[in-house]
Amino acid sequence: MAKIIGPGSLNVDITGYAPHLPTAGQTVTGSTLRFSTGGKGTNQMTAAHRAGAEAYIIGKQGDDVLGQILRRHYESEGLSRAYVTTDPEIETGSALIEIDEGDAQNRIMVILAANALVGRDEVMAAERDFADADAVLTQLETTIPAVEAAKELAQKYGKPFILNPAPCVPLPAALLDGIDYVTPNETEAAEMTGCPVDSVEDCRRAADVLLTQGVRNVVITLGSRGVFFKNAEQECFLPALSVRAVETTGAGDAFNGGFATAIAEGMPIETALKFATCTAAISVTRLGAAASMPHRHEINELMEREFGIIL
């Protein structure tokens, strides 16, 4: 079984569903309120775990009711909490999510709380598990020092380092240099490069900017349009699969968890992109973030049906 490790966020999503999203100053009547496990770190590691990997997240939570929800999720999933610490002095991270029931689009406000205390020391404490990991996966819902430490250990032990630059924040120039895979969506790619990302040609230009900054492989996810990949030798565009989306929350996390699993298992890049695309496609047909992540047999079935690939 492939092994994935990295610092990441642990949140509880508080999600409201309504016929349409309110405009500024407007009140709308919603239909449902749900509390569910989320946070990009938890979502991605849940996706990786269900996709077939052994996943280790490095994170923090509070000793509160939201923390209890997270604990139950990790226990029920069989996910490791070896590097999850509880801080009774601060609240558990959360996200306030609004879902448009008409088109499944969302608006999200993330409150980092305990996640903002995950730093270099917490990552370095997990060094022994970086040594025998098959890939390192992280995002930007903890701290830059945590991400830098994860990159340092990945490079020390020769492990593929995958950075999902979400939410998009200013990054030290040195952080991008030497990253194996960076996986922004179109909005994040535009913010990182200053290039609009509205077409495949735009993706190519944005990817070239990131490659000149030292990134080795660029994966730009384009939601319902598909995914674009480029490195120094090759590029490809993979259209999205046609599915009936009911909620897009967590789709990017599903993609990243699936992609990290595929890379950890040594799949060729085009197969890894297809595997990640299938993971994301299934997730948007279900409600919730972590709860929507598909299991390996479901991904394998879709891989065979859509691409004729048997894993």
C-alpha positions in Angstrom: 0.0 0.0 0.0 1.4 3.4 -1.0 2.0 5.9 1.9 1.2 9.6 1.8 2.1 12.2 4.5 1.9 15.9 4.9 0.6 18.8 7.0 -3.0 19.7 6.5 -6.1 21.4 7.9 -8.8 19.7 10.0 -12.1 21.6 9.8 -15.7 21.0 10.3 -17.8 22.3 7.4 -21.1 24.1 8.4 -23.0 24.0 5.1 -26.2 25.7 4.2 -28.2 24.8 1.1 -30.5 27.3 -0.7 -32.3 27.7 -4.0 -29.8 30.4 -4.9 -27.0 32.2 -3.2 -27.7 35.6 -1.6 -26.3 38.8 -3.0 -24.7 41.3 -0.6 -27.2 42.4 2.0 -29.8 39.9 0.8 -31.4 37.2 3.0 -32.6 34.0 1.4 -34.4 31.1 3.0 -32.3 28.0 3.0 -33.5 24.4 2.9 -30.9 22.4 5.0 -28.0 22.9 7.4 -25.3 20.2 7.7 -22.3 19.7 9.9 -19.6 17.5 8.2 -15.9 16.8 8.3 -13.8 19.0 6.0 -10.7 21.0 5.7 -8.5 20.6 2.7 -6.1 18.4 4.6 -8.7 16.1 5.9 -10.5 16.0 2.6 -7.4 15.2 0.6 -6.1 12.6 3.0 -9.6 11.0 3.2 -9.6 10.9 -0.6 -6.2 9.3 -0.7 -7.1 6.8 2.0 -10.3 5.7 0.2 -8.4 5.6 -3.1 -6.1 3.0 -1.6 -3.2 4.8 0.2 -2.1 4.8 3.8 -2.5 8.5 4.7 -0.9 10.4 7.6 -2.0 14.0 8.2 0.0 16.4 10.4 -2.4 18.8 12.1 -4.1 20.3 15.1 -7.6 20.7 16.5 -9.3 22.1 19.5 -10.8 20.2 22.4 -14.4 21.2 21.5 -17.5 19.8 19.9 -16.2 20.3 16.4 -13.1 18.4 17.4 -15.3 15.5 18.5 -16.8 15.4 15.0 -13.4 15.2 13.5 -12.2 12.5 15.8 -15.2 10.4 15.0 -14.5 10.7 11.3 -10.9 9.7 11.6 -11.9 6.7 13.8 -14.6 5.5 11.4 -12.4 5.9 8.4 -9.4 4.1 10.0 -7.3 7.2 9.3 -4.2 7.7 11.4 -4.2 10.4 14.1 -0.6 9.8 15.0 0.4 13.4 14.2 -2.9 15.1 15.1 -2.6 17.1 18.3 -5.3 18.7 20.4 -4.9 22.2 21.8 -7.5 23.0 24.5 -6.7 26.7 24.3 -8.0 27.3 20.7 -11.0 26.3 18.7 -11.1 23.7 15.9 -10.9 25.0 12.4 -14.2 25.4 10.5 -15.6 26.5 7.1 -18.9 28.3 6.5 -20.2 27.0 3.1 -23.2 28.2 1.0 -24.4 25.8 -1.7 -26.6 26.9 -4.6 -29.0 24.0 -5.1 -29.6 25.2 -8.7 -26.1 24.8 -10.1 -24.2 23.1 -7.2 -21.8 26.1 -7.0 -20.5 27.3 -3.6 -19.0 30.1 -1.6 -16.7 29.3 1.3 -15.3 31.2 4.3 -12.5 29.3 6.1 -11.6 30.0 9.7 -8.2 28.4 10.4 -8.2 28.5 14.2 -6.0 25.5 15.4 -4.8 24.9 11.8 -2.8 28.2 12.1 -0.7 26.6 14.8 0.7 23.8 12.6 4.3 24.8 11.9 7.8 23.5 11.3 8.1 21.7 14.7 5.0 19.6 14.1 6.2 18.5 10.7 9.7 17.7 11.8 8.3 15.5 14.5 7.0 13.2 11.8 10.3 12.8 10.0 10.5 9.1 10.4 7.3 8.7 8.4 8.6 11.0 5.7 11.5 8.6 5.3 9.4 5.7 4.1 6.5 7.6 2.5 5.9 7.3 -1.3 4.6 10.9 -1.7 4.2 14.1 0.3 0.9 16.1 -0.2 0.1 19.5 1.3 -2.0 22.6 0.8 -2.0 26.2 2.2 -4.5 25.9 5.1 -1.8 25.5 7.7 1.3 27.7 7.7 4.1 28.4 5.2 6.7 27.1 7.7 4.8 23.8 7.8 4.8 23.6 4.0 8.5 24.6 3.8 9.4 21.8 6.3 7.4 19.3 4.4 9.2 20.2 1.2 12.5 20.0 3.0 11.8 16.5 4.3 10.5 15.4 0.9 13.7 16.5 -0.8 15.9 15.0 2.0 14.4 11.6 1.4 13.7 11.9 -2.4 9.9 11.8 -2.2 7.6 13.4 -4.7 6.3 16.7 -3.3 2.8 17.8 -4.3 1.6 21.3 -3.4 -2.0 22.2 -3.9 -1.7 26.1 -3.6 -5.1 26.6 -2.0 -6.3 28.9 -0.6 -4.0 31.1 -2.7 -1.6 33.2 -0.6 1.7 35.0 -1.4 4.5 32.4 -1.5 8.2 32.8 -0.9 10.0 32.5 -4.3 12.2 29.8 -2.9 9.2 27.6 -2.0 8.2 27.0 -5.6 11.7 26.2 -6.8 12.1 22.4 -6.9 8.5 21.5 -6.2 7.7 18.3 -8.1 4.0 19.0 -8.7 1.9 22.1 -8.2 -1.8 21.8 -8.6 -3.7 25.1 -8.8 -7.2 25.5 -10.1 -7.7 28.2 -12.8 -8.3 31.0 -10.3 -5.2 30.1 -8.2 -3.1 29.7 -11.4 -4.1 33.2 -12.5 -3.3 34.7 -9.1 0.1 33.0 -9.0 1.2 34.0 -12.4 -0.7 37.1 -13.4 -2.0 35.3 -16.5 -5.7 34.9 -17.2 -6.6 31.2 -17.4 -9.6 31.0 -19.8 -8.3 28.7 -22.4 -5.8 25.9 -23.0 -3.4 28.5 -24.5 -3.8 30.5 -21.3 -3.0 27.4 -19.3 0.1 26.9 -21.3 1.3 30.5 -20.6 0.5 30.2 -16.9 2.3 26.8 -16.7 5.4 28.3 -18.4 5.6 31.0 -15.7 5.5 28.4 -13.0 8.1 26.2 -14.8 10.4 29.2 -15.0 10.1 29.6 -11.2 11.4 26.1 -10.7 8.3 24.0 -10.5 8.9 20.6 -12.3 5.3 19.7 -13.2 2.2 21.9 -13.4 -1.3 20.5 -13.1 -4.1 23.2 -13.6 -7.5 21.9 -12.7 -10.3 23.6 -14.7 -13.5 22.3 -13.0 -16.1 21.1 -15.4 -13.7 21.8 -18.4 -11.0 19.3 -17.4 -7.3 19.5 -16.4 -4.2 20.7 -18.1 -0.7 19.3 -17.5 2.7 20.6 -18.6 6.4 20.1 -17.8 9.6 20.7 -19.7 9.0 17.7 -22.0 5.3 17.2 -22.5 1.9 18.6 -22.1 -1.7 17.4 -22.3 -5.3 18.4 -21.8 -7.8 16.0 -20.4 -11.5 16.9 -20.7 -13.7 16.4 -17.6 -16.0 13.5 -17.4 -19.7 14.2 -17.9 -21.5 13.6 -14.6 -24.6 15.1 -12.9 -23.0 17.3 -10.2 -25.0 17.9 -7.0 -22.2 19.6 -5.0 -18.7 20.7 -6.1 -17.4 21.3 -2.5 -14.3 19.1 -2.2 -13.9 18.3 -5.9 -10.4 19.8 -6.0 -9.5 17.9 -2.8 -10.8 14.7 -4.4 -8.6 15.3 -7.4 -5.5 16.0 -5.3 -6.0 13.0 -3.0 -6.5 10.8 -6.1 -3.6 12.3 -7.9 -1.3 11.9 -4.9 -2.3 8.2 -4.6 -1.6 7.6 -8.3 1.8 9.3 -8.1 2.7 7.4 -4.9 1.8 4.2 -6.7 4.1 5.1 -9.6 1.4 5.5 -12.3 2.5 7.3 -15.5 1.4 10.9 -15.5 -1.5 10.6 -18.0 -2.8 7.6 -16.0 -2.5 9.6 -12.8 -4.4 12.5 -14.3 -7.2 10.1 -15.4 -7.3 8.5 -12.0 -7.5 11.9 -10.3 -10.2 13.0 -12.8 -12.3 9.9 -12.0 -11.9 10.5 -8.2 -13.2 14.1 -8.6 -16.0 13.2 -11.0 -17.5 10.7 -8.5 -17.1 13.2 -5.6 -19.3 15.9 -7.2 -22.2 13.5 -7.6 -22.5 13.3 -3.8 -23.1 15.7 -0.9 -20.4 16.7 1.5 -16.7 17.2 1.3 -14.8 14.3 3.0 -18.0 12.2 2.9 -18.2 12.5 -0.9 -14.8 10.9 -1.5 -15.0 7.6 -3.6 -13.5 4.3 -2.7 -10.9 2.5 -4.8 -13.3 0.0 -6.4 -15.5 2.9 -7.6 -12.5 4.7 -9.1 -11.3 1.5 -10.8 -14.7 0.8 -12.3 -14.9 4.4 -13.8 -11.3 4.1 -15.0 -12.2 1.0 -16.9 -15.5 2.3 -18.3 -14.2 5.7 -19.4 -10.6 5.0 -20.4 -10.4 1.3 -20.8 -7.7 1.2 -18.1 -7.7 -1.8 -15.7 -5.9 -1.2 -12.4 
